[in-house]
């Protein structure tokens, strides 16, 4: 095949993808700036679907350009890279005038990206801004990514790095009573799961206690892909949809072994058995009754519990029900530290956060839940620190969070 023919095929392929994306349904009022969000969504989808087909050298060059750009954004806060118990981390300590105190709060941050994408470089602007705004030591954890390193690699890395940090707080002039674990999306999962481990595993009982868990539009389960927010938003290409979530959660669960068989089953809730859907554990942990009626839009239907693929469920149930993989599946949440949970209207993961917030509240855990109308997955951050699409509602969500934490941490 000649170079001209190959180039023509590649161009036709890209044109077809763009045409497909442009014609996908999209809410007109998202973030009051739908074109900005649409553009960012398409860029992410191209990154996910096209990057694997690019030559290795070109892919690495593009990623390095992205990392360099990300490091150049946000405030200029001193940082250094280190290793905490075999895990790479980035440490931000703001020594600007007015930034020094006798003891500081600390935030351990776990980045998002579906357990498959991104790194501390991607989140450099956001984590440096957190350090500056909150006068806090911020530890950004570079955990191993799926599919090369599936579950439990990420949660094991996050736990190891966090435990090491908690054992060495004096070296960073950190107040042991002012520690927060924070993450967005997949990082919200890891923040919740790490908090649960530190709270309920007796081998960590002598460590300083986590004061606050911060979960920014977290993914907290992969059992039910038919929640009201999945039903409403699953077909929108707003940075995250049902197809991508099944892809991410299967890669994290199975590595490369699950493939389209498990992912397709996940999208139709066929990856679990009828008996499992009706089990007391699932009925308690994932009940749609936890979701207020105003969040069940016109057309919502309670999913059937009369079907499932017993073979697939038998293969994956051990991980699917594990709170380390799905923090919502922990039956007893009593004793966990205070939580701040952010959810967004146009996000398939909205109801994961709502269900966790309601269950924490029932368990007696202090909870602040902020839901943003017209919000979307990936919105959190200012014009200097947002991950992909910078919008006024993202800036507002960041400002609200900073105001809250200054009074709590």
C-alpha positions in Angstrom: 0.0 0.0 0.0 1.5 3.4 -1.1 2.0 6.2 1.4 -0.5 8.4 -0.4 -3.2 5.7 -0.1 -2.4 5.1 3.6 -2.5 8.9 4.3 -5.8 9.1 2.6 -7.2 6.2 4.7 -6.0 7.8 7.9 -7.5 11.2 6.9 -10.8 9.5 6.0 -10.8 7.7 9.4 -10.3 10.9 11.3 -13.0 12.7 9.3 -15.4 9.9 10.1 -14.6 10.1 13.8 -15.1 13.9 13.8 -18.4 13.6 11.9 -19.6 11.0 14.4 -18.7 13.1 17.4 -20.3 16.3 16.0 -23.6 14.4 15.6 -23.7 12.9 19.1 -26.4 14.3 21.4 -25.3 17.0 23.8 -27.2 19.0 26.5 -27.6 22.6 25.5 -27.2 24.1 29.0 -24.2 22.3 30.3 -22.0 24.7 32.3 -23.6 27.6 30.5 -20.9 27.1 27.8 -21.7 23.9 25.9 -19.2 24.5 23.1 -16.3 24.7 25.5 -17.3 21.4 27.1 -18.1 19.8 23.8 -14.7 20.7 22.4 -12.9 19.3 25.5 -15.0 16.1 25.4 -14.0 15.5 21.8 -10.4 16.1 22.6 -10.5 13.6 25.4 -12.3 11.0 23.3 -9.7 11.4 20.5 -6.9 11.0 23.1 -8.5 7.8 24.4 -9.4 6.2 21.1 -6.7 7.5 18.7 -3.5 7.6 20.8 -3.1 3.8 20.9 -2.8 3.8 17.1 -0.2 6.5 16.8 3.5 5.6 16.3 5.2 5.2 19.7 7.6 8.1 19.2 4.8 10.5 18.2 2.7 9.4 21.1 5.5 10.0 23.6 6.3 13.4 22.0 2.6 14.5 22.3 2.4 13.3 25.9 5.6 15.1 26.9 4.2 18.3 25.3 1.0 17.9 27.3 3.0 17.3 30.5 5.2 20.4 29.9 2.1 22.5 29.3 0.4 21.2 32.5 3.5 22.0 34.6 3.6 25.5 33.3 0.0 26.3 34.4 -1.1 27.3 37.9 0.9 29.1 40.6 4.6 28.7 40.9 4.8 26.6 44.0 8.0 24.8 44.9 7.8 21.1 44.4 10.0 18.0 44.3 9.5 14.4 43.3 10.2 11.7 45.8 9.5 8.0 46.6 7.3 7.0 49.6 7.7 3.3 50.2 8.4 2.4 46.5 5.7 4.8 45.2 6.5 7.9 43.2 5.0 11.1 44.6 5.2 14.9 44.0 5.4 17.1 47.1 4.3 20.7 47.0 5.3 23.1 49.8 4.6 26.8 49.4 7.3 28.9 50.9 6.1 32.1 49.4 5.8 35.1 51.8 2.9 34.5 54.2 3.0 30.8 53.3 4.9 29.6 56.4 3.3 28.5 59.6 4.4 26.5 62.6 2.3 23.5 61.5 0.5 23.1 58.2 -2.5 21.0 57.1 -1.8 18.3 54.4 -3.7 16.9 51.5 -2.8 13.6 49.9 -4.2 13.8 46.4 -5.0 10.9 44.1 -5.5 11.9 40.5 -8.4 10.8 38.2 -8.2 9.2 34.8 -10.3 6.0 35.1 -7.4 4.1 36.7 -5.9 4.1 33.1 -4.8 7.7 32.3 -2.9 10.7 33.6 -0.3 11.3 36.3 0.8 14.0 38.7 2.1 16.1 35.8 -1.5 16.3 34.4 -2.7 17.5 37.8 0.2 19.8 38.5 -1.7 23.1 38.1 -4.5 21.9 40.4 -2.3 20.4 43.1 0.0 23.4 43.2 -3.0 25.7 43.4 -4.4 23.7 46.4 -1.0 24.1 48.1 -1.1 27.9 47.5 -4.7 28.5 48.4 -4.8 26.4 51.5 -1.2 26.9 52.7 -1.0 23.1 52.8 1.6 20.5 52.1 0.2 18.6 49.1 1.3 15.1 48.2 0.3 14.0 44.7 0.5 10.2 44.3 1.7 8.6 41.1 0.1 5.2 41.4 0.4 2.4 38.9 -2.1 2.4 36.0 -4.3 -0.3 34.5 -4.4 -2.2 32.2 -0.8 -3.1 32.8 -1.3 -3.0 36.6 -4.9 -3.9 37.4 -6.6 -4.0 40.8 -5.3 -3.9 43.5 -2.2 -2.1 42.3 -3.6 1.4 42.5 -5.2 1.1 45.9 -2.1 -0.7 47.2 0.2 2.1 46.0 -2.1 4.8 47.4 -2.2 3.1 50.7 1.5 2.5 50.9 2.4 6.1 50.0 -0.2 7.5 52.4 0.9 5.3 55.3 4.6 6.3 54.7 3.6 10.0 54.8 1.6 9.6 58.0 4.6 8.0 59.6 6.8 10.9 58.6 4.7 14.0 59.1 7.3 15.7 61.3 9.7 15.8 58.3 7.2 18.0 56.5 6.0 20.2 59.4 2.5 18.9 59.2 -0.1 19.0 61.9 -1.2 15.3 62.4 -4.7 16.5 63.3 -5.2 18.2 59.9 -4.9 15.5 57.2 -7.2 15.2 54.2 -7.3 12.5 51.6 -8.7 13.8 48.3 -9.3 12.7 44.7 -11.4 13.2 41.7 -13.2 10.5 39.6 -11.0 7.3 39.9 -9.0 9.3 42.4 -12.2 9.8 44.4 -12.5 6.0 44.5 -9.0 5.7 45.8 -9.5 8.4 48.4 -12.6 6.7 49.7 -11.0 3.2 49.6 -7.7 4.4 51.3 -9.8 6.2 54.0 -11.7 3.0 54.6 -8.5 1.0 54.9 -6.9 3.4 57.3 -10.1 3.5 59.4 -11.0 -0.2 59.6 -7.8 -2.1 59.3 -6.4 -2.5 62.8 -2.8 -2.5 61.6 -3.2 1.3 61.0 -4.7 2.1 64.3 -1.6 3.8 65.7 -1.3 6.2 62.7 -2.6 9.8 62.8 -6.3 9.8 62.0 -7.6 11.2 58.7 -9.7 14.3 59.4 -11.4 14.8 56.1 -12.1 12.7 52.9 -12.8 14.8 49.8 -14.4 13.0 46.9 -14.8 15.0 43.7 -17.4 13.2 41.4 -16.1 9.8 42.5 -16.6 6.5 40.9 -17.6 4.2 43.8 -19.0 1.0 42.2 -19.2 -1.0 39.0 -22.2 -3.2 39.9 -25.0 -1.0 38.6 -24.7 0.9 35.3 -28.4 1.7 35.3 -28.6 4.3 38.0 -30.7 7.4 37.2 -27.6 9.4 36.3 -26.3 6.6 34.0 -29.8 6.4 32.4 -29.8 10.1 31.8 -26.2 10.9 30.9 -24.8 7.6 29.7 -25.1 8.4 26.0 -23.7 12.0 26.2 -20.0 12.4 25.2 -19.4 14.8 28.2 -15.9 13.8 29.1 -17.3 10.6 30.5 -20.1 8.2 29.3 -21.2 4.7 29.9 -18.9 3.2 27.2 -15.8 4.8 28.7 -16.8 3.8 32.3 -17.3 0.2 31.3 -13.9 0.3 29.6 -12.2 1.9 32.5 -13.7 -0.3 35.2 -13.1 -3.5 33.2 -9.4 -2.6 32.6 -9.0 -1.8 36.3 -10.7 -5.1 37.2 -9.3 -7.4 34.6 -6.3 -5.8 33.0 -6.5 -6.7 29.3 -8.2 -10.0 29.9 -11.9 -8.9 30.2 -12.3 -7.4 26.7 -15.5 -6.4 25.0 -17.3 -9.4 26.5 -17.2 -8.0 30.0 -17.5 -4.4 28.9 -20.6 -5.0 26.8 -22.2 -7.0 29.7 -21.4 -4.1 32.1 -23.3 -1.6 29.9 -26.5 -3.6 30.1 -26.1 -4.7 33.7 -25.7 -8.3 32.4 -22.3 -8.7 34.2 -24.1 -9.6 37.5 -26.5 -12.4 38.4 -30.2 -12.1 39.2 -29.6 -13.4 42.7 -26.8 -10.9 43.3 -29.0 -8.0 42.2 -31.6 -9.1 44.8 -29.1 -9.8 47.6 -29.4 -7.9 50.9 -25.9 -6.4 50.4 -26.7 -4.9 47.1 -30.2 -3.8 48.1 -28.6 -1.9 51.1 -25.5 -0.5 49.5 -26.9 0.4 46.0 -30.6 1.1 46.6 -32.0 3.7 44.2 -34.2 4.7 47.2 -31.1 6.5 48.5 -31.4 8.9 45.5 -33.9 11.8 46.1 -36.8 11.7 43.7 -35.9 15.1 42.2 -32.8 13.4 40.8 -34.9 10.8 39.0 -35.6 12.5 35.7 -38.6 12.0 33.5 -38.2 8.6 31.9 -36.3 6.9 34.7 -37.1 3.2 35.1 -36.0 1.1 38.1 -33.7 -1.6 36.5 -34.9 -5.2 36.4 -33.3 -7.7 38.8 -34.5 -10.7 36.8 -31.5 -11.3 34.5 -27.7 -11.6 34.5 -24.8 -13.7 33.2 -23.9 -16.2 35.9 -20.6 -17.1 34.2 -19.3 -13.6 34.0 -20.5 -12.8 37.5 -18.7 -15.8 38.9 -15.5 -14.7 37.3 -15.6 -11.1 38.6 -17.8 -11.0 41.8 -14.8 -11.3 44.1 -13.5 -8.0 43.0 -16.8 -6.4 42.1 -18.0 -6.6 45.7 -14.7 -5.8 47.3 -14.8 -2.3 49.0 -11.2 -1.8 48.0 -12.5 -1.8 44.4 -15.9 -0.4 45.1 -16.1 1.6 48.3 -19.9 1.8 48.1 -20.0 -2.0 48.7 -18.8 -1.7 52.3 -21.8 -2.5 54.4 -21.0 -0.6 57.6 -19.6 2.9 57.2 -19.8 3.9 60.8 -16.6 5.5 62.1 -15.3 7.1 58.9 -14.0 10.7 59.0 -16.0 13.7 57.8 -16.6 13.8 54.1 -17.0 16.4 51.4 -18.6 15.0 48.2 -19.1 16.9 45.0 -21.5 15.7 42.3 -22.6 17.2 38.9 -25.9 17.1 37.0 -24.5 15.9 33.7 -22.3 13.2 35.0 -22.9 9.4 34.9 -21.2 9.1 38.3 -23.5 11.6 40.0 -25.5 8.9 41.8 -22.4 7.1 43.0 -21.6 10.2 45.0 -25.2 10.7 46.1 -25.6 7.2 47.4 -22.4 7.3 49.3 -23.3 10.7 50.8 -26.7 9.4 52.0 -25.2 6.2 53.4 -22.5 8.1 55.2 -25.2 10.4 56.7 -27.2 7.4 57.9 -24.0 6.0 59.5 -23.6 9.2 61.5 -20.6 10.5 59.5 -20.5 14.3 59.1 -21.1 15.0 55.4 -21.2 18.0 53.1 -22.6 17.2 49.7 -22.5 19.8 46.9 -24.4 19.1 43.7 -24.0 21.4 40.8 -26.8 22.0 38.3 -25.4 22.1 34.7 -22.1 20.7 36.1 -20.1 18.0 34.3 -17.4 15.5 35.0 -14.0 17.1 35.0 -15.2 20.6 35.7 -13.4 21.2 39.1 -10.8 23.9 39.0 -10.2 27.5 37.9 -9.0 28.9 34.6 -5.5 28.4 35.9 -6.0 24.8 37.1 -9.0 23.1 35.5 -8.1 19.7 33.9 -9.7 20.0 30.5 -12.6 22.5 30.1 -12.5 25.7 32.1 -15.9 27.2 32.9 -17.5 29.5 35.5 -19.2 26.6 37.2 -15.9 24.8 37.6 -14.4 27.9 39.1 -17.4 28.2 41.5 -17.0 24.5 42.6 -13.3 25.1 43.3 -14.1 28.3 45.2 -16.8 26.6 47.3 -14.4 23.8 48.2 -11.6 26.2 49.2 -14.0 28.1 51.5 -15.2 24.9 53.1 -11.7 23.5 53.7 -10.3 26.7 55.2 -13.0 26.3 58.0 -12.5 22.5 58.4 -8.8 21.7 58.0 
